[in-house]
Amino acid sequence: MSDVEYVELHGERVAYRDAGSGEVILLIHGMAGSSDTWNAILPLLAENYRVIAPDLLGHGRSAKPRTDYSLGAFAAGLRDLLDELGVSRATIIGQSLGGGVAMQFLYQHPEYCRRLILIGSGGLGPDVGLVLRLLAAPGAEFLLPVIAPNVVVALGNRLRPWLSAAGLGSPQAGQMWQSYSSLSDPPTRAAFMRTLRSVVDYRGQSVSALKRLGMHLEVPSLVIWGDRDPIIPVAHAYSVQTARPGSKLKVLPGLGHYPHVEAPAEVAAAIHEFFLDTEHEAAPHGSPAARDGGYKPVR
């Protein structure tokens, strides 16, 4: 696994991983997540591509300021990160909240996008898991310190290795635990609430990209979804094909909200196949090969 690196953007520290070489992939994680969610698939993708996986502002090892955590702000920050790393175009892959950020990135910065890949994406309809709707309700921020106290998180972290060794911990459960345990940290918790309420209220998802998905159809798109996703229903995957003609869809049987964790080899193979199928469609237009692939600056 690649080491975590850091860059300062607009006075805030942003953590990211940068592995492999060649055509660039930008991986965008979900809410209350971090670049760690890509641990299983990142090495597989890095065999053929340069993979950049940041911790979004307010998440993981990145700074957690009191600031704008909207989809548009995340998209602008990722554009600035690519500029800092010398990358002019990339394939944008987003999971859950990261899918909503990826679609917003395409809308705001289409010149940076070679392909768009959504994995169990948010931003495609109101349906979302009950827990997120309850947490978005007024006053929920006062309950979070009680829901995720440090003592419970510490106990869970001690038990997790034993449960995994006993075969009692699924990859999906592991991801959900990481998200839950991160909320024991007050700055992370505050950033989580700002992020959540920018896209979800007590009625469900409040932001939808469907009306804009028909734009920039020259950018090839792929949707990957687990048919047992308990957080965002697989029906949302099919809505992309209606809103974005020509998009490809791969529904993975038996998988949940984190297919890249539950079946990393299968998801990596689907991504690689999509790259091969769209090699000419996604070819750079007049960009020098060295800059299109980007370079790793010496720090």
C-alpha positions as CSV (number, residue, x, y, z in Angstrom):
1,M,0.0,0.0,0.0
2,S,1.3,3.4,-0.9
3,D,2.3,5.9,1.8
4,V,0.1,8.8,2.7
5,E,1.4,12.1,1.4
6,Y,0.3,15.6,2.2
7,V,-0.1,18.9,0.3
8,E,-1.3,22.3,1.5
9,L,-4.2,23.7,-0.5
10,H,-5.5,27.2,0.4
11,G,-4.0,26.9,3.9
12,E,-5.5,23.5,4.7
13,R,-3.6,20.2,4.9
14,V,-4.9,17.5,2.5
15,A,-3.8,13.9,2.7
16,Y,-3.6,11.6,-0.3
17,R,-2.2,8.4,-1.7
18,D,-0.4,8.4,-5.1
19,A,0.6,5.0,-6.6
20,G,1.4,3.5,-9.9
21,S,2.1,5.2,-13.2
22,G,0.3,5.9,-16.5
23,E,-3.2,7.2,-17.2
24,V,-4.6,8.8,-14.0
25,I,-7.4,7.6,-11.9
26,L,-8.9,9.8,-9.1
27,L,-10.6,7.8,-6.4
28,I,-13.2,9.7,-4.3
29,H,-14.4,8.0,-1.1
30,G,-17.8,8.2,0.7
31,M,-19.1,10.1,3.7
32,A,-17.3,9.5,7.0
33,G,-14.8,7.5,5.0
34,S,-11.2,8.1,3.8
35,S,-8.7,6.8,1.2
36,D,-8.4,3.7,3.4
37,T,-11.7,2.5,1.8
38,W,-9.6,1.8,-1.4
39,N,-6.9,-0.3,0.4
40,A,-8.0,-3.6,-1.3
41,I,-8.4,-2.3,-4.8
42,L,-5.8,0.5,-5.1
43,P,-2.9,-1.9,-5.6
44,L,-4.8,-3.8,-8.3
45,L,-5.5,-0.5,-10.2
46,A,-2.0,0.7,-9.7
47,E,-0.6,-2.2,-11.7
48,N,-1.8,-0.4,-14.9
49,Y,-2.6,3.2,-13.9
50,R,-1.5,6.0,-11.7
51,V,-4.0,6.2,-8.9
52,I,-4.6,9.2,-6.7
53,A,-6.8,8.7,-3.6
54,P,-7.3,11.7,-1.4
55,D,-8.9,12.1,2.0
56,L,-11.6,14.7,1.3
57,L,-11.4,17.8,3.5
58,G,-13.0,17.0,6.8
59,H,-12.3,13.3,6.5
60,G,-9.5,10.9,7.4
61,R,-6.1,12.5,7.8
62,S,-7.0,15.8,6.1
63,A,-7.8,19.0,7.9
64,K,-11.2,19.5,9.4
65,P,-11.9,23.2,9.3
66,R,-15.2,25.0,9.8
67,T,-15.9,25.5,6.1
68,D,-18.1,24.6,3.1
69,Y,-18.6,20.9,2.7
70,S,-20.9,21.0,-0.3
71,L,-20.5,18.9,-3.4
72,G,-19.3,21.9,-5.3
73,A,-16.7,22.8,-2.7
74,F,-15.4,19.2,-2.8
75,A,-15.2,19.2,-6.6
76,A,-13.3,22.5,-6.6
77,G,-10.8,21.2,-4.0
78,L,-10.2,18.1,-6.1
79,R,-9.6,20.2,-9.2
80,D,-7.0,22.1,-7.2
81,L,-5.4,18.9,-6.0
82,L,-5.0,17.7,-9.6
83,D,-3.5,21.0,-10.6
84,E,-1.0,20.8,-7.7
85,L,0.0,17.3,-8.8
86,G,0.4,18.3,-12.4
87,V,-2.6,16.3,-13.7
88,S,-4.7,17.8,-16.5
89,R,-7.1,14.9,-17.1
90,A,-8.2,11.8,-15.1
91,T,-10.8,9.1,-14.9
92,I,-13.0,10.1,-11.9
93,I,-14.3,7.3,-9.7
94,G,-16.6,8.0,-6.9
95,Q,-18.3,5.8,-4.3
96,S,-21.4,6.8,-2.3
97,L,-21.0,10.5,-1.4
98,G,-17.9,10.4,-3.7
99,G,-20.2,9.5,-6.6
100,G,-22.1,12.7,-6.0
101,V,-18.8,14.6,-5.9
102,A,-17.7,12.9,-9.1
103,M,-20.8,13.9,-10.9
104,Q,-20.5,17.5,-9.7
105,F,-16.8,17.4,-10.8
106,L,-17.9,16.5,-14.3
107,Y,-20.5,19.3,-14.3
108,Q,-18.1,21.9,-13.0
109,H,-14.8,20.8,-14.6
110,P,-15.5,18.6,-17.7
111,E,-12.2,19.4,-19.3
112,Y,-10.5,17.3,-16.5
113,C,-12.6,14.2,-17.1
114,R,-11.6,11.3,-19.3
115,R,-14.2,8.9,-17.9
116,L,-16.8,8.9,-15.1
117,I,-17.3,5.8,-12.9
118,L,-19.9,5.6,-10.1
119,I,-19.9,2.9,-7.5
120,G,-23.0,2.7,-5.3
121,S,-23.4,6.5,-5.9
122,G,-25.3,9.1,-4.0
123,G,-27.1,11.9,-5.8
124,L,-29.4,9.8,-8.0
125,G,-32.6,9.9,-6.1
126,P,-34.1,10.6,-2.6
127,D,-33.8,7.1,-1.3
128,V,-31.1,6.5,1.4
129,G,-30.7,4.4,4.5
130,L,-32.8,5.3,7.6
131,V,-29.8,5.9,9.8
132,L,-28.5,8.8,7.6
133,R,-31.9,10.4,7.5
134,L,-32.2,10.3,11.3
135,L,-28.7,11.7,11.7
136,A,-29.6,14.6,9.4
137,A,-32.6,15.5,11.5
138,P,-32.4,18.7,13.7
139,G,-30.7,18.0,17.0
140,A,-29.0,14.8,16.0
141,E,-25.6,16.5,16.5
142,F,-26.3,16.5,20.3
143,L,-26.8,12.7,20.2
144,L,-23.7,11.7,18.3
145,P,-21.3,12.0,21.3
146,V,-23.6,9.5,23.1
147,I,-24.0,7.3,20.0
148,A,-20.3,7.0,19.3
149,P,-18.5,7.4,22.7
150,N,-14.8,6.8,22.9
151,V,-15.2,3.9,25.3
152,V,-17.4,2.0,22.9
153,V,-15.2,2.7,19.9
154,A,-12.1,1.6,21.9
155,L,-13.7,-1.7,22.9
156,G,-14.9,-2.3,19.3
157,N,-11.4,-1.7,18.0
158,R,-10.0,-4.3,20.4
159,L,-12.7,-6.8,19.4
160,R,-12.4,-6.4,15.6
161,P,-9.2,-8.4,15.1
162,W,-10.7,-11.3,17.1
163,L,-14.0,-11.2,15.1
164,S,-12.1,-11.1,11.8
165,A,-10.0,-14.1,12.8
166,A,-13.2,-15.9,13.8
167,G,-14.7,-15.2,10.4
168,L,-17.4,-13.0,11.9
169,G,-16.6,-9.7,10.3
170,S,-17.7,-9.0,6.7
171,P,-15.9,-6.4,4.5
172,Q,-19.1,-4.3,4.5
173,A,-19.3,-4.4,8.3
174,G,-15.7,-3.3,8.5
175,Q,-16.3,-0.3,6.4
176,M,-19.4,0.7,8.4
177,W,-17.4,0.3,11.6
178,Q,-14.7,2.6,10.3
179,S,-17.2,5.3,9.5
180,Y,-19.0,4.9,12.8
181,S,-15.8,5.0,14.9
182,S,-14.5,8.1,13.1
183,L,-17.5,10.0,14.7
184,S,-15.9,9.7,18.1
185,D,-13.5,12.5,17.1
186,P,-15.2,15.9,17.7
187,P,-13.7,17.7,14.6
188,T,-14.5,14.8,12.4
189,R,-18.0,14.6,13.8
190,A,-18.6,18.3,13.1
191,A,-17.4,18.0,9.5
192,F,-19.6,14.9,9.1
193,M,-22.7,16.8,10.1
194,R,-22.0,19.6,7.7
195,T,-21.3,17.2,4.9
196,L,-24.4,15.1,5.6
197,R,-26.7,18.1,5.9
198,S,-25.5,19.4,2.6
199,V,-26.9,16.4,0.8
200,V,-29.4,14.6,3.1
201,D,-32.4,15.7,5.3
202,Y,-34.9,13.7,7.3
203,R,-36.8,12.9,4.0
204,G,-33.8,11.5,2.2
205,Q,-31.2,12.7,-0.3
206,S,-31.9,16.4,-1.1
207,V,-29.4,16.8,-4.0
208,S,-29.9,15.1,-7.4
209,A,-27.6,15.1,-10.4
210,L,-30.1,13.4,-12.7
211,K,-31.2,16.5,-14.5
212,R,-27.6,17.3,-15.4
213,L,-26.4,13.8,-16.3
214,G,-27.3,14.2,-19.9
215,M,-24.5,16.8,-20.3
216,H,-21.0,16.1,-21.5
217,L,-22.0,12.7,-23.1
218,E,-18.6,12.6,-24.8
219,V,-17.2,11.5,-21.4
220,P,-17.7,7.7,-21.2
221,S,-19.5,6.5,-18.0
222,L,-19.8,3.3,-16.1
223,V,-22.0,2.5,-13.1
224,I,-21.1,-0.4,-10.7
225,W,-23.6,-1.4,-8.0
226,G,-24.2,-4.3,-5.5
227,D,-27.7,-5.7,-5.9
228,R,-28.0,-5.9,-2.0
229,D,-26.9,-2.4,-1.2
230,P,-28.7,-1.6,2.1
231,I,-27.9,2.2,2.0
232,I,-28.7,3.3,-1.6
233,P,-31.0,1.0,-3.6
234,V,-29.8,-0.6,-6.8
235,A,-32.7,1.0,-8.6
236,H,-30.7,4.2,-8.6
237,A,-28.1,2.5,-10.9
238,Y,-30.7,2.0,-13.6
239,S,-31.7,5.6,-13.5
240,V,-28.3,6.6,-14.8
241,Q,-28.9,4.7,-18.1
242,T,-32.1,6.7,-18.6
243,A,-30.5,10.0,-17.7
244,R,-27.2,9.4,-19.5
245,P,-27.7,7.4,-22.7
246,G,-24.8,5.2,-23.6
247,S,-23.6,4.7,-20.1
248,K,-22.6,1.2,-19.1
249,L,-24.0,-0.7,-16.1
250,K,-22.5,-3.6,-14.1
251,V,-24.7,-4.9,-11.2
252,L,-22.8,-7.4,-9.0
253,P,-25.0,-10.1,-7.4
254,G,-24.7,-10.6,-3.7
255,L,-22.8,-7.4,-3.0
256,G,-23.7,-4.5,-0.8
257,H,-22.7,-0.8,-0.6
258,Y,-18.9,-1.4,-0.9
259,P,-18.3,-3.6,-3.9
260,H,-14.7,-2.3,-4.2
261,V,-14.1,-3.8,-0.7
262,E,-16.3,-6.9,-1.0
263,A,-15.0,-8.0,-4.4
264,P,-12.0,-5.8,-5.3
265,A,-10.6,-8.1,-8.0
266,E,-14.0,-8.2,-9.8
267,V,-14.4,-4.5,-9.6
268,A,-10.9,-3.8,-10.7
269,A,-11.4,-6.1,-13.7
270,A,-14.6,-4.3,-14.7
271,I,-12.8,-1.0,-14.5
272,H,-9.9,-2.2,-16.6
273,E,-12.3,-3.7,-19.2
274,F,-14.1,-0.3,-19.4
275,F,-10.8,1.4,-19.9
276,L,-10.0,-0.9,-22.8
277,D,-13.5,-0.5,-24.3
278,T,-13.3,3.3,-24.2
279,E,-9.6,3.8,-25.1
280,H,-10.4,5.8,-28.2
281,E,-13.4,7.7,-26.8
282,A,-11.5,8.9,-23.8
283,A,-8.3,9.7,-25.7
284,P,-6.8,13.0,-24.8
285,H,-7.5,15.9,-27.2
286,G,-4.2,17.7,-27.9
287,S,-2.8,17.2,-24.4
288,P,0.9,16.2,-24.2
289,A,1.1,12.6,-23.0
290,A,3.4,13.4,-20.2
291,R,1.1,16.0,-18.7
292,D,-2.1,14.0,-19.4
293,G,-0.6,11.1,-17.3
294,G,0.7,13.6,-14.8
295,Y,4.0,13.6,-12.9
296,K,4.8,13.0,-9.3
297,P,6.4,16.2,-8.0
298,V,9.5,15.9,-5.9
299,R,8.8,17.1,-2.3
